[in-house]
Amino acid sequence: MKIALDPYMIRHVPLLELPGAVAELGYEWIELSPREDFIPFFRHPRVDDATVRKFRKALDAAGVGISSLLPLFRWSGPDEDARQAAVRYWKRSIQIASELGVASMISEFNGRPEEADRSEAQFWKSMDELLPLFEQEGIRLALEPHPDDFIEDGHQAVDFIRGINHPSVNFLYCAPHTFHIGDDAPGIIRHAGELLTHVHLADAFDHTASSGNRYILNPPGTTARIHQHLDMGQGEVDFGELFRALRDNHFDGTLTACVFAWEERAKESSLFMRAKIDEYLAASS
């Protein structure tokens, strides 16, 4: 099992210094999410081959590996020009992952929930182009249902991935999205079975709770999907049942600490999450 850090809260650390900074926080693995000097949100990668080689050397020197690259592109959006651009960005990102020796990439379904049929069709067009590249480079892709994607429900996402019917495509469960994707971590994990290869760990409040609003959205009736990525224990995700479900599922993939809420205490949060993950793993063993 790999325990990784999503270093988004320390994204201002220079790229070549990032491996050392992550090692100091007690992690041996990085899940590299979007950053402006590498692969930014929704835009073409900003890194050249020479920098990729330097980054790989920095990783080796720090004794830190990249568990996965996590690009986010509009590859399922209803706009065809945007989809084609996203595929171009994906192709370069896959090349970067290959040059880094990374065998796993992660992303979201993307698209629009109010245009789910059109978004699904766009997704398939993109996959027709990209799956051969994942095969060629020996890279696996883990997909997660994200709030405001064309697929948001966890069970439906597992079924959709089964429908892709490809050994290179797997499922990611994101704990801070629990209350947006069905509030059924044990059931979704059990349903995913061997498809589950990655889990994101952070806490969130249950905005569906009958006891009252956990937060207030304006204007009333807005479709915005608000959630948090808090330290474990600061919200209402039941991590005891989640880790028991992972044990029962014989999970041996990647667990990623992906807290985004505390940039002013990024070090303390990252250290806390590393210790808390170990605690839950020991309790569920």
Backbone as a ProteinNet text record, in pm:
[ID]
protein_1_A
[PRIMARY]
MKIALDPYMIRHVPLLELPGAVAELGYEWIELSPREDFIPFFRHPRVDDATVRKFRKALDAAGVGISSLLPLFRWSGPDEDARQAAVRYWKRSIQIASELGVASMISEFNGRPEEADRSEAQFWKSMDELLPLFEQEGIRLALEPHPDDFIEDGHQAVDFIRGINHPSVNFLYCAPHTFHIGDDAPGIIRHAGELLTHVHLADAFDHTASSGNRYILNPPGTTARIHQHLDMGQGEVDFGELFRALRDNHFDGTLTACVFAWEERAKESSLFMRAKIDEYLAASS
[TERTIARY]
84.2	0	87.9	48.4	119.6	38.7	107.7	44.4	106.4	24.9	74.2	19.7	85.2	39.1	4.7	-113.1	-144.4	-87.4	15.7	85.5	26	-104	-164	-144.8	-150	-136	4.8	102.6	239.5	281.9	184.7	212.2	305.7	326.8	416.9	562.9	587.5	724.3	774.7	893.1	943.5	943.2	914.2	895.5	1012.7	1134.2	1249.8	1278.6	1216.5	1229.8	1116.1	1014.4	896	924.6	1002.9	1027.9	1088.3	1184.2	1243.9	1145.5	1058.8	958.5	859.3	821.1	727.1	793.5	919.2	991.2	997.3	1017.1	1022.6	889.3	780.7	648.7	615.4	709.1	691.4	627.4	624.4	563.2	670	648.6	738.1	678.1	551.8	483.8	410.9	408.2	335.9	228.5	106.2	4.5	2.6	61.4	88.2	-34	-100.9	-220.1	-179.7	-275.5	-240	-160.4	-60	16.1	56.8	69.2	86.2	213.1	318.2	445.5	464.3	359.1	372.3	255.5	145.1	23.3	-87.2	-120.9	-221.7	-363.5	-455	-596.4	-639.8	-693.6	-766.3	-682.3	-549.4	-463	-347.4	-278.4	-168.7	-54.8	13.2	127.7	230.9	294.5	391.3	535.6	560.2	693.1	753.7	885.5	954.2	1027.8	1082.3	1146.8	1266.4	1342.3	1460	1419	1311.3	1264.7	1209.4	1142.7	1094.1	1210.6	1321.4	1438.1	1496.7	1501.9	1553.1	1462	1333	1237.4	1253.6	1274.3	1293.5	1419	1524.1	1646	1621.6	1542.4	1511.4	1430	1339.8	1261.8	1352.7	1441.2	1533	1621.6	1669.4	1757.6	1685.5	1556.5	1479.1	1421.5	1432.3	1374	1222.3	1166.4	1021.7	978.4	865.4	812.5	682.5	643.7	514	418.1	319.4	222.4	129.8	92.5	2.5	14.9	-13.4	-35.8	-186.5	-230.7	-373.8	-399.9	-417.3	-456.7	-607.7	-652.9	-795.5	-817.8	-888.3	-916	-1063.3	-1111.6	-1252.8	-1270.9	-1236.8	-1236.8	-1375	-1472.6	-1609.5	-1707.7	-1657.4	-1745.8	-1824.4	-1942.3	-2025.3	-1966.8	-1871.3	-1810.2	-1701.6	-1715	-1624	-1483.7	-1471.5	-1338.1	-1263.6	-1333.6	-1272	-1233	-1317.2	-1284.3	-1157.5	-1147.7	-1029.9	-903.8	-915.2	-800.7	-762	-861.3	-833.8	-761.7	-798.4	-730.9	-584.3	-558	-418.3	-342.7	-404.5	-339.7	-315.9	-413.4	-398.2	-278.4	-265.1	-157.6	-20.7	-3.5	124.7	141.2	34.1	41.8	78.2	22.9	58.1	205.8	254.9	396.9	482.4	442.5	516.5	516.8	400.9	393.4	488.1	490.9	579	725.4	762.9	901.4	941.4	843.9	871.2	869.8	829.4	819.4	698.5	594.2	472.1	372.9	318.6	230.1	83.3	50.3	-89.1	-122.1	-239.6	-293.4	-436.1	-478.5	-609.5	-679.6	-811.8	-886.8	-1033.4	-1110.8	-1254.3	-1327.1	-1454.5	-1532.9	-1552.8	-1565.1	-1586	-1721.7	-1738.1	-1866.4	-1966	-2091.6	-2195.2	-2312.5	-2356.3	-2467.9	-2598.4	-2619.1	-2742.5	-2738.4	-2621.1	-2608.1	-2535.9	-2589.2	-2520.4	-2504	-2608.1	-2598.8	-2491.7	-2494.7	-2395.4	-2254.9	-2242	-2110.9	-2057.6	-2145	-2100.1	-2050.6	-2121.1	-2077.4	-1940.8	-1919	-1790.4	-1680.4	-1713.6	-1617.3	-1569.5	-1663.7	-1626.1	-1539.5	-1567.6	-1483.1	-1339.8	-1325.8	-1192.7	-1123.2	-1197.1	-1136.3	-1093	-1167.1	-1127.1	-987.4	-954.1	-821.4	-716.7	-757.4	-659.2	-628.9	-726	-700.7	-581.7	-566.1	-447.3	-316.4	-316.2	-193.9	-167.5	-272.3	-254	-198.6	-252.5	-203.4	-57.2	-26	108.6	212.1	177.4	272.9	264.5	170.9	158.6	110.9	22.2	-27.8	-173.8	-208.1	-347	-413.7	-544	-622.6	-728.1	-731.1	-835	-928	-1057.2	-1156.6	-1241.9	-1278.9	-1367.8	-1490.1	-1604.8	-1722.3	-1708.3	-1709.1	-1686.2	-1814.6	-1840.1	-1955.7	-1953.9	-2063	-2083.6	-2028.4	-1993.5	-1959.4	-2086.5	-2071.9	-2188.8	-2227.7	-2135.5	-2167.2	-2122.8	-2216.9	-2184.4	-2203.4	-2286.8	-2317.8	-2209.2	-2165.4	-2057	-2089.9	-2208.1	-2246.5	-2257.1	-2315.7	-2327.1	-2189.1	-2096.2	-1961.4	-1892	-1908.6	-1850.1	-1907.2	-2039.2	-2100.9	-2049.5	-2032.5	-1984.4	-1843.2	-1757.5	-1620.1	-1619.3	-1709.3	-1720.6	-1758.9	-1842.8	-1883.9	-1771.6	-1672.1	-1554.6	-1483.3	-1487.6	-1442.3	-1297.8	-1212.4	-1071.7	-984.9	-884.6	-803.2	-721.1	-707.1	-628	-709.7	-841.8	-927.7	-988.8	-966.2	-1007.8	-1088.4	-1122.5	-1210.8	-1136.5	-1165.9	-1113.1	-1228.8	-1216.9	-1316.4	-1260.3	-1336.8	-1293.2	-1377.5	-1317.4	-1391.3	-1457.5	-1392.3	-1460.4	-1579.2	-1597.4	-1715.2	-1826	-1806.8	-1898.8	-2044.8	-2074.9	-2215	-2271.9	-2186	-2232.8	-2249.1	-2182.9	-2180.7	-2259.9	-2344.1	-2432.7	-2429.3	-2333.1	-2321.7	-2328.7	-2245.9	-2246.3	-2106.7	-2009.4	-1871.8	-1859	-1912.2	-1895.6	-1958	-2077.8	-2145.1	-2073.7	-2025.9	-1956	-1823	-1750.9	-1623.4	-1645.6	-1747.9	-1779.5	-1820	-1899.9	-1944.9	-1827.3	-1729.9	-1613.6	-1523	-1507.4	-1420.5	-1279.9	-1229.8	-1092.5	-1073.7	-1182.5	-1168.5	-1113.3	-1129	-1085.1	-934.3	-864.3	-718.3	-666.4	-751	-707.3	-818.6	-776.6	-870.8	-814.3	-896.5	-860.3	-916	-831.7	-869.3	-869.6	-985.5	-1006.8	-1149.8	-1184.5	-1315.5	-1405.2	-1535.6	-1633.5	-1757.5	-1839.2	-1966.1	-2076.6	-2174.2	-2287.6	-2391.9	-2390.8	-2483.9	-2626.6	-2644.4	-2778.9	-2843.8	-2773.2	-2822.7	-2955.4	-3045.5	-3179.2	-3178.9	-3068.9	-3064.5	-3046.2	-3023.9	-3010.7	-2900.8	-2888.7	-2788.6	-2649	-2559	-2418.2	-2351.5	-2407.2	-2366.4	-2484.4	-2482.4	-2593.7	-2546.4	-2625.7	-2592.2	-2687.8	-2633.8	-2714.5	-2678.1	-2777	-2918.7	-2982.7	-3095	-3161.3	-3188.4	-3162.9	-3185.5	-3068.8	-2955.5	-2840.2	-2795.5	-2743.4	-2698.6	-2550.1	-2487.9	-2346.4	-2323.6	-2213.7	-2178.5	-2066	-2101.9	-2001.1	-1965.3	-1836.2	-1789.7	-1652.4	-1602.6	-1474.8	-1373.5	-1245.4	-1137.9	-1064.5	-1120.1	-1071.8	-982.7	-911.4	-841.2	-941.2	-900.7	-987	-1025.5	-1155.3	-1205	-1268.5	-1250.9	-1309.4	-1446.6	-1486.3	-1616	-1697.9	-1775.2	-1870.2	-1856.6	-1748.9	-1723.4	-1688.7	-1747.7	-1720.4	-1599.2	-1480.8	-1358.7	-1340.8	-1400.8	-1394.9	-1457.6	-1579.4	-1645.1	-1575.4	-1518.1	-1448	-1326.3	-1245.3	-1126	-1160.6	-1268.2	-1311.2	-1353.4	-1421.6	-1461.9	-1340.3	-1238.5	-1116.2	-1048.5	-1045.5	-987.6	-1065.4	-1196.8	-1278.7	-1265.6	-1232.2	-1215.5	-1073.3	-987.6	-846.8	-775.3	-804.9	-747.9	-597.4	-524.2	-378.5	-329.5	-405.9	-370.4	-304.9	-348.3	-289.7	-390.2	-348.1	-424.7	-358	-435.6	-378.5	-440.7	-356	-401.5	-421.7	-547.1	-574.9	-658.8	-600.2	-661.8	-623.8	-723.3	-698.8	-736.9	-791.1	-854.9	-758.9	-638.6	-554.4	-418.3	-415.2	-286.4	-198.6	-260.2	-182	-117.6	-161.9	-101.1	-81.1	-27.5	-11	79.4	188.2	279.9	211.1	146.4	81	-28.8	-105.2	-212.4	-156.9	-52.5	5	64	131.4	185.7	73.4	-31.4	-145.2	-209.6	-230.4	-296.5	-212.7	-81.1	5.1	-10.8	-11.8	-27.3	-167.2	-267.6	-405.4	-430.5	-374.4	-389.4	-329	-208.5	-146.8	-234.6	-294.5	-381.6	-501.4	-567.6	-683.4	-643.4	-528.7	-485	-457.5	-396.7	-367.7	-497	-594.1	-720	-802.8	-788.4	-870.3	-800.9	-677.6	-602.4	-646.5
-119.9	0	125.1	224.6	351.6	457.3	536.3	649.3	775.3	852.5	966.7	1097.9	1204.4	1340.2	1413.3	1472.8	1570.6	1703.2	1756.2	1873.2	2007.3	2009.3	2132.3	2248.5	2221.3	2331.2	2389	2316.3	2369.3	2384.8	2413.2	2422.7	2537.7	2632.8	2744.3	2707.2	2589.8	2540.8	2513.2	2564.1	2539.1	2390.5	2358.6	2221.1	2131.8	2176.4	2091	2078.5	2162.1	2150.7	2072.8	2043.8	1977.3	1838.3	1754	1620.9	1627.2	1715.5	1727.9	1776.5	1870.4	1922.4	1813.3	1729.3	1620.7	1516.6	1485.8	1389.9	1438.6	1567.9	1623.5	1610	1597.3	1581.5	1435.1	1345.6	1205.6	1119.5	1166	1089.6	1043.6	923	868.9	878.2	923.4	929.4	1062	1110.2	1232.3	1196.9	1243.2	1243.5	1385.2	1403.4	1538	1595.4	1686.4	1753.9	1878.8	1948	2062.3	2171.1	2221.2	2337	2417.6	2547.6	2639	2613.2	2561.8	2542.4	2400.3	2320	2181	2143.6	2097.8	2075.1	2155.4	2273.1	2358.2	2306.5	2361	2330.1	2369.1	2273.7	2297.7	2360.3	2354.7	2412.9	2319.2	2348.7	2264.1	2262.9	2148.3	2143.8	2250.7	2299.1	2409.4	2363.9	2234.5	2182.9	2120.6	2139.3	2079.5	1953.5	1881.6	1753.4	1770.5	1878.6	1899.2	1915	1989.8	2006.8	1877.2	1798.7	1668.3	1581.9	1583.9	1504.7	1555.9	1686.8	1743.3	1706.6	1709.4	1674.4	1528.5	1442.3	1300.7	1280.6	1353.8	1344.5	1394.7	1502.4	1555.2	1454.8	1385.6	1281.9	1169.8	1125.2	1017.6	1060.4	1183	1231.5	1237.7	1269.1	1280.3	1147.2	1043.2	914.8	917.2	997.8	1015.1	975.5	907.3	869.2	939.4	937.6	989.8	871.3	867.4	758.3	774.7	899.9	929	1074.5	1100.7	1237.5	1259.2	1380.7	1410.8	1535.2	1519	1633.1	1649.5	1772.3	1801.9	1883.2	1822.3	1886.1	1869.3	1952.2	1947.4	1849.9	1724.4	1624.4	1565.8	1598.7	1551.7	1666.3	1786.6	1901.6	1900.8	1961.2	1961.6	2044.1	2133.8	2214.8	2133.4	2113	2026.1	2084.4	2215.1	2275	2254.7	2273.8	2254.2	2107.4	2016.5	1874.3	1840.3	1889.9	1860.2	1918.3	2037.1	2096.1	2009.4	1962.1	1878.9	1750.7	1691.4	1570.2	1600.2	1715.4	1753.7	1765.7	1826.6	1841.8	1706.2	1616.8	1482.4	1410.5	1421.6	1349.9	1392.7	1522	1568.4	1522.7	1522	1479.7	1331.8	1249.5	1107.9	1090	1170.5	1164.7	1201.9	1304.5	1345.6	1234.2	1172.5	1062.4	950.2	918.2	812.6	848	973.2	1015.9	1014.5	1032.5	1026.1	883.8	788.4	651.5	626.9	709.3	698.8	608.2	511.5	412.5	436.5	550.2	576.5	723.2	746.9	881.3	880.1	994.5	1008.7	1127	1117.4	1234.6	1218	1318.7	1322.1	1299.7	1259.2	1241.2	1373	1482.5	1614.6	1618.9	1707.7	1722	1802.1	1801	1879.5	1789.5	1794.7	1709.6	1741.7	1867.2	1902.8	1863.1	1820.2	1768.3	1634.1	1544.5	1418.4	1333.3	1324.6	1240.9	1293.8	1425.1	1486.1	1470.8	1488.7	1477.3	1335.8	1237	1098.5	1070.4	1120.4	1100.1	1163.5	1281.9	1348.5	1270.3	1215.5	1133.8	1016.9	948.1	832.9	872.2	988.1	1034.7	1055.3	1114.1	1137	1005.3	911.5	783.7	704.3	716.9	647.5	690.3	816.7	867.4	835.7	835.1	828.8	688.3	599.1	463.8	395.6	407.3	346.1	402.2	529.9	588.6	535.7	521.7	462	319.8	244.3	108.4	109.6	196.7	203.3	234.5	325.1	368.6	285	191	108	185.6	282.6	368.7	335.9	322.6	297.2	429.1	435.8	555.2	523.3	601.7	587.7	708.4	682.5	788.4	799.9	923.3	946	1026.9	995	1080.2	1203.9	1319.1	1443.3	1525.4	1595.4	1685.6	1779.3	1781.3	1864.4	1801.6	1672.7	1599.1	1542.6	1486	1425.2	1294.8	1237.8	1129.2	1173	1174.2	1214.2	1100.4	1004.5	896.1	788	742.5	645.9	511.8	458.1	329.6	338.3	447.7	463.8	476.5	542	556.6	421.1	336.1	202.2	125.8	132.1	63.9	119.1	251.3	313.1	263.4	257.5	211.3	64.8	-14.3	-153.3	-156.5	-62	-55.9	-16.4	55.7	85.7	-44.1	-139.3	-276.3	-279.6	-210.6	-204.3	-221	-308.6	-334.7	-215.2	-113.5	3.6	111.1	91.6	194.7	144	220.8	181.1	290.2	267	354.9	416.1	543	614	655.5	626.7	673.7	795.2	904.8	1029.7	1054.5	1038.7	1048.7	1184.8	1298.1	1425.8	1451.4	1365.8	1376.7	1280	1213.7	1108.9	1151.5	1271.7	1313.7	1367.4	1376.7	1414.6	1293.8	1183.1	1069.8	949.9	972.8	865.7	832.9	886.6	862.3	712.7	636.5	490.7	436.4	480.9	436.7	284.5	213.7	67.4	2.2	48.5	-11.3	16	138.5	173.7	99	92.9	20.8	-126.7	-186.6	-326.8	-347.1	-254.2	-264	-252.7	-167.8	-149.1	-271.6	-335.8	-453.4	-422.9	-505.3	-489.8	-366.6	-304.1	-180.8	-66.2	-73	35.8	28.8	131.8	134.9	256.9	359.6	482.4	533.1	592.1	654	788.7	892.7	1025.5	1041.8	1091.1	1102.9	1248.4	1295.3	1424.9	1421.5	1515.7	1514	1621.1	1610.4	1706.9	1698.6	1803.1	1804	1747.3	1685.3	1627.9	1736	1789.7	1897.3	1846.2	1712.8	1656.1	1626.6	1651	1611.6	1679.1	1602.1	1653.9	1750.1	1753.8	1839.3	1987.1	2019.3	2159.3	2182.2	2304.3	2337	2334.8	2266.7	2271.1	2396.6	2445.2	2573.6	2627.7	2753.9	2820.3	2869.5	2841	2882	2991.1	3089	3193.6	3203.1	3230.1	3245.1	3111.1	3110	2984	2901.2	2771.8	2683.6	2670.9	2736.8	2724.7	2579.4	2541	2403.3	2385	2486.7	2474.6	2356.8	2283.8	2169.4	2211.8	2255.9	2300.9	2185.4	2165.7	2065.9	2107.7	2035.9	2069.8	1957.2	1989.2	1889.9	1921.2	1873.9	1904.5	1793.5	1824	1717.9	1612.6	1487.4	1380.2	1407.7	1396.8	1423.7	1559.6	1646.5	1780.8	1788.3	1681.9	1678.8	1560.6	1502.6	1397.9	1269.2	1254.3	1128.5	1022.7	904.8	794.5	717.4	757.1	691.9	552.8	526	391.3	291	322.1	230	227.8	342	345.3	252.8	261.9	178.8	31.8	4.1	-135.9	-190.4	-106.8	-149.3	-174.2	-89.1	-110.9	-241.8	-269.3	-396.2	-514.7	-508.1	-618.6	-636.8	-527.2	-531.8	-570.2	-596.7	-632	-523.9	-399.3	-286.6	-280.9	-265.8	-255.9	-153.7	-46	56.9	176.5	295.4	420.4	498.6	535.8	625.7	762.5	866.3	998.9	1097.3	1164.8	1275.7	1395.6	1441.2	1552.4	1659	1716.1	1827.3	1956.9	2043.2	2170.1	2291.2	2268.4	2377.3	2463.6	2415.2	2480.8	2521.6	2604.6	2643.5	2715.7	2785.3	2856.2	2760.8	2635.8	2534.5	2404.8	2420.1	2305.1	2199	2240.4	2143.1	2064.9	2134.6	2067.7	1972.2	2018	1935.2	1808.9	1822.7	1708.2	1607.2	1655	1565.5	1494.3	1569	1510.5	1400.9	1428.3	1331.3	1204	1218.6	1099.5	1011.4	1073	996.2	935.6	1011.2	963.6	845.4	848.5	737.2	610.8	622.5	507.9	454.5	545.8	507.9	426.6	473.2	402.1	267.8	262.8	136.5	34.3	78.2	-13.4	-62.1	27.9	-8	-103.5	-96.9	-180.1	-308.4	-327.3	-447.1	-570
0	0	0	-78.4	-82.4	-7.8	74.4	141.5	83.1	14.2	-63	-8.4	-45.4	-13.2	-141.8	-145.4	-248.6	-199.2	-264.1	-210.5	-254.3	-281.1	-331.2	-234.1	-103.1	-7.1	-5.2	-59.9	-66.2	-212.3	-297.5	-441.7	-476	-383.3	-411.5	-385.9	-327	-317.2	-459	-496.3	-632.1	-665.8	-790.2	-832.8	-791.9	-815.5	-788.5	-639	-557.2	-411.5	-349	-427.9	-375.5	-318.2	-385.7	-327.9	-187.8	-166.7	-34.6	68.6	28.9	122	161.5	66	95.5	185.6	160.6	244.8	389.2	408.6	543.9	616.8	542.4	602.4	631.5	602	637.1	529.7	407.7	298.6	200.4	147.5	45.7	-94.2	-100.7	-229.6	-245.2	-367.2	-404	-505.4	-480.7	-585.7	-641.4	-757	-806.7	-876.2	-806.7	-857.4	-935.1	-997.5	-1082.5	-1010.5	-1079.2	-1032.8	-1155.2	-1136.8	-1250.2	-1330	-1265.6	-1335.7	-1384.6	-1380.6	-1423.4	-1515.3	-1458.9	-1536.8	-1469.1	-1521.4	-1456.8	-1479.3	-1402.3	-1423	-1564.1	-1641.2	-1765.8	-1876.7	-1862.8	-1966.2	-1998	-2106.8	-2152	-2049.9	-2032.6	-1941.5	-1971.4	-1865.9	-1875.8	-1859	-1861.8	-1832.3	-1958	-1975.6	-2090.4	-2046.4	-2144.6	-2114.8	-2021.3	-2038.5	-1954.2	-1807.7	-1783	-1645.8	-1588.7	-1672.6	-1627.2	-1581.4	-1655.5	-1615.9	-1484.1	-1468.5	-1342.7	-1225.4	-1251	-1145.9	-1105.3	-1203.3	-1170.4	-1086.3	-1116	-1035.3	-893.7	-881.3	-748.3	-667.9	-733	-666.5	-617.3	-703.6	-665.4	-548.6	-551.7	-445.5	-311.6	-314.4	-190.7	-144.7	-227.2	-193.2	-195.8	-286	-297.1	-438.2	-447.8	-577.4	-608.4	-734.1	-775.5	-785.4	-696.2	-701.9	-821.8	-851.4	-962.6	-1003	-1129.7	-1176.2	-1185.8	-1146.3	-1146.1	-1231	-1361.7	-1445.6	-1448	-1464.3	-1476.6	-1602.8	-1698.6	-1826.5	-1861.5	-1952.5	-1993.5	-2110	-2084.5	-2190.7	-2216.9	-2130.1	-2149.8	-2165.3	-2175.6	-2186.4	-2315.6	-2315.8	-2436.5	-2550.8	-2520.7	-2625.3	-2696	-2824.4	-2898	-2909	-2929.1	-2935.1	-2803.1	-2692.1	-2560.7	-2540.9	-2589.6	-2577	-2655	-2777.4	-2857.7	-2793.2	-2737.4	-2667.6	-2548.5	-2474.5	-2357.5	-2395.9	-2508	-2553.6	-2585.1	-2646.2	-2671	-2540	-2439.5	-2309.3	-2243.1	-2257	-2202	-2266.4	-2396.6	-2465.6	-2413.7	-2393.7	-2338.8	-2193.6	-2118.4	-1978.4	-1967.3	-2056.2	-2057.6	-2089.9	-2182.5	-2217	-2096.1	-2022.2	-1902.4	-1798.9	-1777.2	-1681	-1721.1	-1849.7	-1897.7	-1872.9	-1900.4	-1880.6	-1733.6	-1645.6	-1502.2	-1448.9	-1531.9	-1486.4	-1399.2	-1417.4	-1336.9	-1408.7	-1336.4	-1398.9	-1369.6	-1307.6	-1270.4	-1291.3	-1348.5	-1360	-1306.8	-1256.1	-1192.4	-1255.4	-1268.8	-1312.1	-1276.8	-1314.7	-1290.4	-1423.1	-1413	-1534.7	-1608.6	-1533.8	-1591	-1662.3	-1758.8	-1826.9	-1744.6	-1785.2	-1719	-1680.2	-1552.4	-1510.3	-1581.1	-1621.2	-1689.8	-1838.2	-1886.7	-2022.9	-2016.9	-1935.2	-1908.3	-2034.5	-2117.1	-2237.4	-2332.2	-2354.9	-2444.1	-2386.3	-2255.5	-2191.8	-2200.3	-2182.5	-2194.9	-2336.4	-2434.1	-2572.7	-2596.8	-2540.6	-2553.3	-2482.4	-2366.1	-2291.6	-2376.7	-2441.8	-2522	-2641.1	-2700.8	-2810.9	-2762.1	-2644.1	-2588.5	-2555.9	-2496.8	-2460.3	-2583.3	-2691.5	-2814.4	-2857.7	-2834.5	-2870	-2765	-2638.3	-2530.1	-2480.5	-2485.1	-2433.8	-2502.4	-2634.5	-2695	-2640.5	-2602.2	-2546.3	-2406.1	-2324.4	-2192.4	-2206.1	-2301.9	-2326.4	-2369.5	-2463.8	-2519.2	-2412.3	-2320.7	-2217.8	-2090.2	-2084.1	-1965.3	-1843.6	-1865.8	-1758.2	-1731.7	-1603.7	-1564.8	-1527.8	-1551.5	-1524.7	-1420.1	-1311	-1208.7	-1217.6	-1226.5	-1242.2	-1116.8	-1082.6	-968.6	-1011.9	-953.2	-973.9	-886	-945.2	-870.9	-867.5	-758.1	-756.9	-876.8	-950.1	-1068.2	-1195.6	-1191.3	-1312.7	-1377	-1495.8	-1558.8	-1489.7	-1411.9	-1319.8	-1181.6	-1086.5	-950.5	-850.5	-880.5	-788.4	-793.6	-676.5	-670.9	-732.4	-703.9	-760.7	-912	-961.8	-1106.2	-1171.4	-1101.6	-1155.4	-1167.8	-1067.1	-1073.5	-1193.6	-1210.5	-1324.4	-1457.4	-1463.3	-1586.7	-1619.1	-1517	-1539.1	-1581.7	-1522.7	-1568.7	-1717.3	-1756.7	-1895.8	-1989.7	-1940.1	-2022.8	-2059.2	-1962.1	-1989.8	-2037	-1961.9	-2000.6	-1876.4	-1879.9	-1760.8	-1714.1	-1798.6	-1760.3	-1689.3	-1674.5	-1617.3	-1486.8	-1379.1	-1245.4	-1177.3	-1051.3	-974.3	-856.6	-828.7	-712.4	-623.1	-492.5	-395.5	-322.9	-323.6	-260.4	-136	-17.9	108.4	129.7	98.4	122.2	29.9	-70	-156.9	-115.4	-3	42	35.5	82.4	93.2	-37.9	-140.4	-274	-365.4	-333.2	-426.2	-373.8	-271.1	-227.4	-80.2	-4.5	139.6	170.5	99.7	117.9	90.8	169.4	146.8	146.4	247.2	245.7	122.6	85.2	-29.3	-159.9	-176.2	-300.6	-309.8	-198.4	-196.6	-227.1	-165.9	-191.1	-337.4	-390	-528.4	-625.5	-592.3	-679.6	-679.8	-564.2	-557.2	-604.9	-696.3	-744.1	-832.1	-874.6	-953.2	-869.6	-736.6	-649	-630.1	-678.4	-667.3	-592.8	-573.7	-507.9	-415.6	-302.7	-210.4	-167.4	-179.2	-129.3	11.4	101.8	241.9	286.5	323.7	386.8	438	524.8	588.3	528.2	555.3	507.5	594.7	591.5	662.4	573.3	640	568.7	543	422	387.9	372.1	370.8	356.3	490.6	601.9	734	766.3	826.5	858.1	975.9	1049.1	1167.4	1135	1008.3	971.4	871.3	822.5	721.7	781.7	715.2	755.8	699	592.1	535.6	457.3	427.9	361.1	224.7	122.2	-13.2	-59.2	-126.1	-187.8	-335.5	-423.3	-390.6	-358.9	-288.6	-255.9	-380.9	-369.3	-482.7	-577.6	-549.6	-637.5	-645.9	-760.6	-781.3	-747.8	-688.4	-653	-559.4	-582.9	-498.6	-404.2	-286.2	-189.8	-97.3	-77.8	17.5	66.7	164.4	224.1	202.1	221.6	231.7	362	472.8	606.7	660.4	769.1	840.5	887.1	884.3	932.9	1078	1107.3	1240.8	1256.1	1157.2	1164.7	1098.4	1031.6	965.7	1011.6	919.6	957.4	877	801.2	733	837.1	825.6	918.1	867.1	913.9	864.9	923	1038.4	1092.4	997.6	948.9	857.3	721.8	680.2	552.2	555	661.4	668.1	688.2	760.5	773	636.9	559	424.9	336.2	348.5	271.1	311.5	442.1	488.7	431.4	441.5	392.5	241.3	173	27.1	-12.6	88.2	65.6	-15.7	19.4	-54.2	-35.4	-144.5	-138.9	-241	-256	-353.3	-287.8	-328.5	-280.8	-197.6	-77.1	9	3	-30.5	-47.3	49.6	126.9	210.1	119.1	108.7	16.8	88	192	264.4	193.4	172.2	104	189.2	306.5	381.5	462	483.8	585	530.1	427.1	370	470.4	568.1	668.4	768.8	770.8	857.3	779.5	659.9	570.6	632.3	696.8	756.7	866.2	957.2	1069.6	1020.2	922.4	868	802.3	722.8	652.2	749.8	853.3	955.1	1030	1063.6	1132.7	1049.2	919.6	832.7	818.9	810.5	800.2	922.6	1040.6	1163.7	1174.8	1132.6	1144.2	1051.3	933.3	840.4	901.8	959.8	1025	1138.2	1213.3	1324	1275.5	1171.6	1119.3	1056.6	988.8	932.3	1040.7	1150.3	1261.1	1326.2	1341.6	1407.7	1323.8	1190.6	1103	1061.4	1109.1	1067.9	1146
[MASK]
+++++++++++++++++++++++++++++++++++++++++++++++++++++++++++++++++++++++++++++++++++++++++++++++++++++++++++++++++++++++++++++++++++++++++++++++++++++++++++++++++++++++++++++++++++++++++++++++++++++++++++++++++++++++++++++++++++++++++++++++++++++++++++++++++++++++++++++++++++++++++++++

